[in-house]
Amino acid sequence: MKNLWKMTMTNNLKADFKLISPEAEILNKPLPLFEDKMLPEGFTRTKVAEDLFVAMKQFGGIGLSANQVGLPYRVFIMGGHKDMAEGKAWACWNPEILETSDEDIELMEGCLTYPLLFLKIKRPRGCKVKYEDNEGIEHVEEFDHMPSRVFQHEFDHMNGTDFTKLVSKLKLDMAKKKVQKIYKQEKLKAPKTVQLAKKIKRDIEEKKTGLIKPNTDIIT
């Protein structure tokens, strides 16, 4: 796994993460339970989580699963954004969803693995979860609204699936056609990050309506 980190001039390992293709095998099969012995020599949970947070910020998301950048570890990070839980951040190792609320909410979601693709996804509003932190300490926590949704979205990645599997083929095909239309209109081959994709989407919305909608898109 060290090939995903590169040596700096000070001989420290710096993350060199890139988002991998949604067709990659690691994104399409459940990840095994994480054990510390899986990490390369000299690496810690904290090191991996910190580098994932840096990558998440660079990509413009509010959540990132390790397998989205090719790491075979059952862990994701989320938060660190002013619009979510006052900027609180989580590193969730071996996450589990214990319970979900009866109330479902439909919101627009995006995914770092699919630039410019936005889908209306219905999920339980709240969930009770269990995860281990960077020290291996187990936590049980209840999430509501955005933290709940992001946790559920990232948890899907842990199990080898994603939000494209939660809509009908018709809705997915229509959304993909919109993406291709935007590529053509904006003369893009493919945006390198969802941050750019989101800006383009909002710019187009502003051109159409004269208004920018409140930031309700969840990019993970």
C-alpha positions in Angstrom: 0.0 0.0 0.0 3.0 2.3 0.4 2.7 3.1 -3.3 -0.3 5.3 -2.5 2.0 7.5 -0.4 5.1 9.3 -1.8 8.3 10.3 -0.1 8.8 14.0 0.6 12.1 15.8 0.9 12.0 15.2 4.6 11.6 11.5 4.1 8.0 11.6 5.4 5.3 9.8 3.6 2.8 12.1 2.1 -0.6 10.9 0.7 -0.8 10.7 -3.0 -4.4 9.6 -3.3 -6.5 9.6 -6.4 -10.1 8.6 -6.9 -10.4 5.3 -8.6 -12.9 4.1 -11.3 -16.3 3.1 -10.0 -15.8 -0.2 -11.9 -12.7 -1.1 -9.8 -13.2 -4.4 -7.9 -12.4 -2.9 -4.5 -15.5 -0.6 -4.9 -17.8 -3.5 -5.8 -17.2 -6.0 -3.0 -17.6 -5.8 0.8 -14.5 -4.9 2.7 -13.3 -7.3 5.4 -13.2 -6.2 9.1 -10.2 -4.1 9.7 -7.3 -5.2 11.9 -4.3 -3.0 12.7 -1.9 -5.7 11.4 -3.3 -4.9 7.9 -1.4 -1.6 7.9 2.1 -1.3 6.4 4.9 -1.1 8.9 5.1 2.3 10.5 1.5 3.3 9.6 -1.2 4.0 12.1 -5.0 4.5 12.0 -4.4 8.1 12.7 -2.0 8.6 9.8 -4.4 7.0 7.4 -7.4 9.0 8.7 -5.5 12.3 8.6 -4.5 11.7 5.0 -8.0 10.7 4.0 -9.2 14.0 5.5 -6.7 16.0 3.4 -7.8 14.1 0.3 -11.5 14.7 1.1 -10.9 18.4 1.4 -9.0 18.5 -1.9 -11.7 16.6 -3.7 -14.4 18.8 -2.2 -16.5 16.3 -0.3 -17.8 15.9 3.2 -17.1 12.1 3.4 -14.6 9.7 1.9 -14.3 6.0 2.1 -10.8 4.4 2.0 -11.7 2.1 -1.0 -12.6 5.2 -3.0 -8.9 5.9 -3.3 -7.9 2.3 -3.5 -7.2 1.4 0.1 -8.6 -2.0 1.2 -9.5 -0.9 4.7 -12.9 -0.8 6.3 -12.9 2.8 7.3 -14.3 6.1 6.1 -14.0 9.7 7.3 -16.7 12.3 7.3 -17.5 15.9 8.5 -15.0 18.7 9.1 -17.5 21.0 7.2 -19.1 24.1 8.7 -22.5 23.1 7.4 -22.4 19.7 9.2 -22.5 19.3 13.0 -20.6 22.6 13.5 -17.5 21.2 11.8 -17.1 18.0 13.8 -15.2 15.3 12.1 -15.3 11.5 12.4 -13.0 8.6 11.5 -15.1 5.5 11.5 -13.3 2.1 11.5 -15.3 -1.1 11.2 -18.6 0.9 11.1 -22.0 -0.7 11.6 -25.6 0.5 11.4 -27.5 -0.8 14.4 -30.9 0.8 13.9 -32.6 3.3 11.5 -35.5 5.6 12.0 -38.9 5.0 10.6 -39.0 8.4 8.9 -37.4 8.5 5.4 -36.2 11.7 3.7 -35.4 12.2 0.1 -32.4 14.5 -0.6 -30.1 15.1 -3.5 -26.7 13.3 -3.2 -23.5 13.4 -5.1 -20.5 11.1 -4.9 -16.8 11.8 -5.3 -16.6 8.6 -7.4 -19.1 10.0 -9.9 -18.4 13.7 -10.7 -21.4 15.7 -11.7 -23.8 12.9 -11.1 -26.6 13.9 -8.7 -29.4 11.7 -7.6 -32.4 12.0 -5.3 -32.0 9.3 -2.7 -34.4 8.3 0.0 -32.8 7.2 3.2 -33.9 6.9 6.9 -33.5 10.3 8.5 -31.7 9.0 11.6 -29.5 6.0 12.5 -27.9 4.5 15.5 -24.3 3.4 14.6 -21.3 1.7 16.1 -17.7 2.3 15.0 -14.1 2.3 16.3 -12.0 5.5 16.4 -8.3 6.0 15.6 -7.4 4.4 19.0 -9.5 1.4 18.4 -12.1 2.5 21.0 -15.6 1.5 20.2 -18.4 4.1 20.1 -22.1 3.9 19.8 -23.7 7.1 18.5 -27.0 8.4 17.2 -27.0 10.5 14.1 -29.7 12.7 12.5 -30.2 14.4 9.2 -26.9 15.2 7.4 -24.5 13.2 9.6 -26.9 10.3 9.4 -27.1 10.5 5.6 -23.4 10.8 5.1 -22.7 7.8 7.4 -25.2 5.7 5.4 -23.7 6.8 2.1 -20.2 5.9 3.2 -21.4 2.7 4.8 -22.7 1.6 1.4 -19.1 1.9 0.1 -17.9 -0.4 2.8 -20.3 -3.0 1.5 -19.4 -2.8 -2.1 -22.3 -0.7 -3.3 -23.2 3.0 -3.8 -26.0 5.4 -4.4 -26.4 4.5 -8.0 -27.9 1.2 -6.9 -30.6 3.0 -4.9 -32.5 4.4 -7.9 -34.3 2.8 -10.8 -32.3 2.2 -14.1 -34.5 4.8 -15.8 -33.7 7.5 -13.2 -30.0 6.6 -13.3 -29.9 6.7 -17.1 -31.7 10.1 -17.2 -29.2 11.5 -14.7 -26.2 10.2 -16.7 -27.6 11.8 -19.8 -27.7 15.1 -18.0 -24.1 14.7 -17.0 -23.1 14.1 -20.7 -25.1 17.1 -21.7 -23.3 19.3 -19.2 -19.9 17.9 -20.4 -20.9 18.9 -24.0 -22.3 22.3 -23.1 -19.3 23.2 -20.9 -16.9 21.6 -23.3 -15.5 19.3 -20.6 -13.9 15.9 -21.0 -14.4 15.2 -17.3 -14.0 17.4 -14.2 -11.2 16.3 -12.0 -13.0 16.8 -8.8 -16.5 17.0 -7.5 -15.7 20.4 -6.2 -15.4 21.6 -9.8 -18.4 19.6 -10.8 -20.5 21.1 -8.1 -19.4 24.7 -9.1 -20.4 24.0 -12.7 -23.8 22.6 -11.6 -24.5 25.7 -9.5 -23.3 28.0 -12.2 -25.7 26.4 -14.6 -28.6 26.6 -12.1 -27.9 30.3 -11.6 -27.9 30.9 -15.4 -31.3 29.1 -15.7 -33.1 30.8 -12.7 -31.1 33.8 -11.7 -30.8 32.3 -8.3 -28.5 30.0 -6.5 -30.3 27.3 -4.4 -29.2 26.7 -0.8 -26.4 24.2 -0.6 -28.4 21.0 0.0 -26.2 18.7 -2.1 -24.4 16.0 -0.1 -21.1 15.1 -1.8 -19.4 12.0 -0.4 
